[in-house]
Amino acid sequence: MKKIIFTLLSLMLFSGSVIAQEQKETTDYKKWMVRARGVGVIPNESATIGTIGGGIDISNNFIPELDFTYFFTKNITAELILGTTRHTVNTKSSNLTAVGLPNGVNVDLGSVWLLPPTLMAQYHVYAGDVFKPYVGAGVNYTIFHSEKAGDVVHNIKYKNNFGYAFQIGFDIDINDTFFINLDVKKIFLKTDVTVDASNLAGGPLDIPADVTIDPLLLGFGVGMRF
């Protein structure tokens, strides 16, 4: 993760150098861009669950998303992506015989909200007057909040964590100010989860899990330059 952050900072510094070298060029682009998207969030989940074993199932969701983009040059930008999403969580085929319940049980672990602000460095290509594709790479920090443990276990905790992201998309201009956007992002994200199942065992029982979420985000929206 440190290498990723260092790479992004280096790219930003390089962008500043490019700007200094291009001071004599005419600025024929707007510096800021804002987009509003509807985004489908599709986790590609897996988990290693201690004590009870089994897999993990995390629900899909559809959310609003807002992003702000700053153009260092006509091609190089930084984009801050904001959105929050709620997911329900279940284990799959867990073994609960140790607490007097059956084997192969799906355990309801309630729901959790994710707030994953993501910062991207992007390169924009001008493939004509209307079609403008781009690619991006960056980092995100996901905050897990408003956890609800459901009706089976006593409590559940998620550890906030850094992840990294890749992006590809394109803008289609309506006019000089407004455009349509299609965007695909992949976020690589893991978290440590601790399930308090003391209510099932009649005493302390913390179940650890290493959970990989790795969501795919499919977005469509509109934007404006200013």
C-alpha positions in Angstrom: 0.0 0.0 0.0 2.9 2.4 0.8 4.2 1.8 -2.7 0.9 2.6 -4.3 0.6 5.9 -2.3 4.2 6.8 -3.2 3.5 6.1 -6.9 0.4 8.4 -6.8 2.3 11.2 -5.1 5.1 10.8 -7.7 2.5 11.1 -10.4 1.1 14.3 -8.9 4.6 15.8 -8.7 5.2 14.8 -12.3 2.0 16.5 -13.2 3.2 19.7 -11.6 6.4 19.5 -13.6 4.4 19.0 -16.8 2.4 22.1 -16.0 5.5 24.2 -15.4 6.9 23.0 -18.8 3.6 23.9 -20.6 3.1 27.4 -19.3 3.5 28.8 -22.8 0.7 26.7 -24.1 -2.8 28.0 -24.5 -5.3 26.6 -21.9 -8.2 25.3 -24.0 -9.8 23.2 -21.3 -11.8 23.7 -18.1 -10.1 22.9 -14.8 -12.9 21.3 -12.9 -15.5 18.5 -13.6 -18.3 17.1 -11.4 -20.3 14.0 -12.1 -23.4 12.4 -10.5 -23.8 8.7 -11.2 -26.0 5.7 -10.3 -23.7 2.8 -9.4 -24.3 -0.9 -9.1 -22.0 -2.3 -6.4 -21.2 -6.0 -6.9 -18.9 -7.6 -4.3 -16.7 -10.5 -5.3 -16.5 -11.8 -1.8 -14.6 -14.6 0.0 -13.6 -15.3 3.6 -11.6 -17.4 5.9 -13.7 -17.9 9.0 -12.3 -19.2 12.3 -14.1 -21.6 14.6 -17.2 -22.3 12.5 -15.7 -22.2 9.0 -17.9 -21.7 5.9 -18.0 -19.0 3.3 -19.4 -15.5 3.1 -22.2 -13.9 1.1 -22.4 -10.1 0.8 -25.4 -8.6 -1.0 -25.3 -6.3 -4.1 -26.5 -2.8 -4.0 -27.4 0.2 -6.2 -26.3 3.6 -4.9 -25.8 7.3 -5.9 -22.3 8.5 -6.3 -20.6 11.9 -6.6 -17.1 12.7 -7.9 -15.0 15.8 -8.4 -12.2 16.0 -10.9 -9.4 18.5 -11.2 -7.3 18.8 -14.5 -3.6 19.4 -13.9 -3.2 19.3 -17.6 -5.6 18.5 -20.5 -4.8 14.8 -20.0 -3.8 14.3 -16.4 -6.3 14.6 -13.6 -7.1 13.7 -10.0 -10.6 12.5 -9.1 -12.2 12.2 -5.6 -15.1 9.7 -5.6 -17.7 9.8 -2.8 -20.5 7.4 -2.0 -21.8 5.1 0.7 -23.4 1.7 0.4 -25.2 -0.8 2.7 -24.9 -4.5 2.5 -26.4 -7.5 4.2 -24.0 -10.3 5.3 -24.3 -14.0 5.8 -22.0 -16.9 6.4 -22.6 -20.0 4.2 -22.4 -23.6 5.3 -20.9 -22.9 8.7 -20.5 -25.6 11.3 -22.4 -24.8 14.5 -22.3 -28.2 16.1 -19.9 -26.9 18.9 -22.8 -24.7 20.2 -25.5 -27.4 19.8 -26.7 -26.3 16.3 -26.5 -28.1 13.0 -23.6 -28.3 10.5 -24.0 -26.5 7.1 -25.9 -23.5 8.5 -26.1 -20.1 6.9 -25.7 -17.5 9.7 -27.3 -14.1 9.4 -24.7 -11.5 10.3 -27.0 -8.5 9.8 -25.9 -5.5 7.8 -23.2 -2.9 7.6 -22.6 0.5 5.8 -19.4 1.1 3.9 -18.0 4.6 3.3 -15.1 4.2 0.8 -13.8 7.6 -0.4 -11.4 6.9 -3.3 -8.7 9.1 -4.9 -7.8 8.4 -8.5 -5.0 9.6 -10.7 -6.4 9.6 -14.3 -5.3 9.9 -17.9 -7.8 11.3 -20.4 -7.7 10.6 -24.1 -9.3 13.0 -26.7 -10.7 10.6 -29.3 -12.5 13.3 -31.2 -14.7 16.2 -30.3 -17.3 14.2 -28.4 -15.9 10.9 -27.2 -13.4 11.2 -24.3 -12.2 7.9 -22.7 -10.0 7.7 -19.6 -8.2 5.2 -17.3 -7.4 5.6 -13.6 -5.7 4.0 -10.6 -5.8 5.0 -7.0 -6.3 4.3 -3.4 -9.3 4.2 -1.1 -10.0 4.1 2.6 -13.1 2.2 3.6 -14.9 3.1 6.8 -17.4 0.5 8.1 -20.2 2.0 10.2 -23.7 1.4 11.5 -23.2 -2.3 12.0 -26.3 -4.4 12.9 -25.5 -7.9 14.0 -28.9 -9.4 13.1 -30.9 -11.8 15.2 -28.4 -14.7 15.6 -25.1 -13.3 17.1 -24.6 -10.7 19.8 -22.3 -8.2 18.0 -20.1 -7.8 15.0 -17.1 -5.5 14.3 -15.4 -4.6 11.0 -11.9 -3.1 10.8 -11.5 0.0 8.6 -8.8 -0.5 5.9 -7.0 0.9 2.9 -7.5 -0.7 -0.5 -6.5 0.2 -4.1 -8.6 0.7 -7.2 -8.6 0.7 -11.0 -10.9 2.5 -13.3 -11.9 2.8 -17.0 -14.6 4.9 -18.5 -15.6 7.5 -21.0 -17.5 10.8 -21.3 -19.7 11.7 -24.3 -20.2 15.4 -24.7 -23.7 16.9 -25.0 -22.2 20.4 -25.3 -19.1 22.3 -24.0 -20.4 22.1 -20.4 -22.6 18.9 -20.0 -21.8 15.3 -20.8 -22.9 11.7 -20.3 -20.6 9.3 -18.4 -20.1 5.5 -18.3 -17.6 4.3 -15.7 -16.3 0.9 -14.4 -14.2 0.6 -11.2 -12.7 -2.3 -9.4 -11.8 -1.9 -5.7 -9.5 -4.4 -4.0 -10.5 -4.4 -0.3 -10.1 -6.7 2.7 -11.2 -6.3 6.3 -10.8 -8.2 9.6 -14.2 -9.1 11.1 -14.8 -10.2 14.7 -18.2 -11.8 15.5 -19.3 -11.9 19.1 -21.3 -15.1 19.4 -21.2 -15.3 23.2 -25.0 -15.5 23.3 -24.7 -18.9 21.5 -22.0 -20.4 23.6 -23.1 -19.3 27.1 -19.8 -17.6 27.5 -17.1 -15.6 25.6 -16.9 -16.7 22.0 -15.2 -14.3 19.4 -15.2 -15.7 15.9 -12.5 -14.1 13.7 -12.8 -13.8 9.9 -10.5 -12.5 7.1 -13.0 -11.1 4.6 -12.2 -10.1 1.0 -14.9 -7.9 -0.6 -13.3 -6.7 -3.9 -16.4 -4.9 -5.3 -17.0 -4.2 -9.0 -18.7 -0.8 -9.5 -20.7 -0.2 -12.7 -21.7 3.5 -13.0 -23.8 5.6 -15.4 -24.5 9.3 -15.0 -24.1 12.9 -16.1 -21.6 15.6 -15.5 -20.5 19.2 -16.1 -17.3 21.1 -16.6 -16.5 24.5 -15.1 
